[in-house]
Amino acid sequence: MKTQLLLVLCLVILTGCQRATANKTQVSQTPGPPVVSETPHQSAHLPTEAELRAVIRKNYEDVVTIDESRPAPFMIGDFNGDNSEDIAIVVKPRKLSDLNSEYVNWILEDPHNIQQPSLNVRKDDVLLAVIHGHQREGWRHEFARQTYLLKNAVGDDLETMSIKQLRNSGESKLLPSLRGDVIREHLKGSAGIIYWTGGKYAWHPAG
């Protein structure tokens, strides 16, 4: 009789332990609330000059060249909000015939006129090459091939800002729907941001 009681007691204790473990596992797997980043999404180390040249060559071959007149011709952030690091690089045209070909691997856009059906690049244009990242490696990933060339998008004082930084800056009261980091700058005498709409890059005035 004592042996039977002891077995029952052991079974009760074992069942309780299993339920506690299951509950603990269930709680740990419950996703937390979304976190708005305080600062732009950036990796621990900045790209080297060799990396910049390599990623431009991989995605645009030799039709553009990096604008070396700028001390820092690039910006890093998660511009399309997919938690993968993107990069934007200021470039200049090199081969106009290839840039204006209809058979290219990038998307040419004007953030000031996102409805314009067709665009042409001129020899004196300064362009912004945006390369979306892929998975954890971001723009450094070999499959990071979603690329854009933006006209009328390069001004002065370019910097990456997170959504929270922009909202706390007091410069933009009526913000559009933002999905990721933005590029803030002064262009043609006006302050503004370049942001990802979900399908295109667009300009929005700030200040």
Residue pairs with C-beta under 8 A, 6 or more apart in sequence:
36 162
36 163
36 164
37 162
37 163
37 164
37 181
38 162
38 164
38 165
39 162
39 165
40 76
40 77
40 78
40 160
40 161
40 162
40 165
40 181
41 76
41 77
41 78
41 83
41 85
41 162
41 180
41 181
42 76
42 77
42 85
42 160
43 76
43 85
43 138
46 76
47 55
47 74
47 76
47 87
51 140
52 66
52 73
52 74
52 89
53 66
55 87
55 89
55 131
55 139
55 140
55 144
56 64
56 65
56 66
56 89
56 91
56 129
59 105
59 106
59 129
59 131
59 145
59 147
60 91
60 106
60 129
60 147
60 149
61 98
62 94
62 95
63 93
63 94
63 95
63 98
63 99
64 91
64 92
64 93
64 94
64 99
64 127
64 129
64 149
65 91
65 92
65 94
66 73
66 89
66 90
66 91
66 92
67 73
67 90
67 91
67 92
67 126
67 154
70 90
73 89
73 90
73 91
74 87
74 88
74 89
74 90
75 87
75 88
75 158
75 159
75 160
75 183
76 85
76 86
76 87
76 88
76 160
77 85
77 86
77 88
77 160
77 162
77 180
77 181
77 182
77 183
78 84
78 85
78 86
78 133
78 180
78 181
79 86
79 88
79 130
79 132
79 180
79 181
79 182
79 183
79 195
79 196
79 201
80 86
80 132
80 179
80 180
80 196
81 178
81 179
81 180
81 196
82 132
82 133
82 180
84 132
84 133
84 134
84 135
84 136
84 138
85 133
85 138
85 139
86 130
86 131
86 132
86 133
86 138
86 139
87 130
87 131
87 133
87 138
87 139
88 128
88 129
88 130
88 131
88 183
89 128
89 129
89 131
90 126
90 127
90 128
90 129
90 154
90 158
91 126
91 127
91 128
91 129
91 149
92 125
92 126
92 127
93 99
93 121
93 122
93 123
93 125
93 127
96 121
96 122
96 123
98 104
99 108
99 121
99 149
100 120
100 121
105 145
105 147
106 129
106 147
106 148
106 149
107 147
107 148
107 149
108 119
108 121
108 148
108 149
108 151
109 119
109 148
109 149
109 150
109 151
109 200
109 201
110 116
110 119
110 150
110 151
110 152
110 153
111 150
111 152
111 153
111 194
111 200
111 201
111 202
111 203
112 152
112 203
114 197
114 200
114 201
114 202
119 151
121 127
121 149
121 151
125 151
126 154
127 149
127 150
127 151
127 153
127 154
128 148
128 149
128 150
128 153
128 154
128 183
128 194
129 147
129 148
129 149
129 150
130 147
130 148
130 149
130 150
130 201
131 139
131 144
131 146
131 147
131 148
132 139
132 144
132 146
132 147
133 139
133 140
133 141
133 144
134 141
134 143
134 144
134 145
135 141
135 143
137 144
138 144
148 201
150 194
150 201
152 187
152 203
153 183
153 187
153 194
153 201
153 203
154 185
154 187
155 185
155 186
155 187
155 188
156 185
156 186
156 187
157 184
157 185
157 186
158 183
158 184
158 185
159 183
159 184
159 185
160 181
160 182
160 183
160 184
161 169
161 181
161 182
161 183
161 184
161 193
162 181
163 178
163 180
163 181
163 182
166 172
166 175
166 178
166 182
166 184
166 193
166 206
167 175
171 191
171 206
171 207
172 193
172 204
172 206
172 207
175 204
176 195
176 197
176 202
176 204
177 197
178 195
179 195
179 196
179 197
179 198
180 195
180 196
182 193
182 194
182 195
183 193
183 194
183 195
184 191
184 192
184 193
184 206
185 191
185 192
185 193
185 194
186 192
187 203
190 205
190 207
191 205
191 206
191 207
192 203
192 204
192 205
192 206
192 207
193 203
193 204
193 206
194 201
194 202
194 203
195 201
195 202
195 204
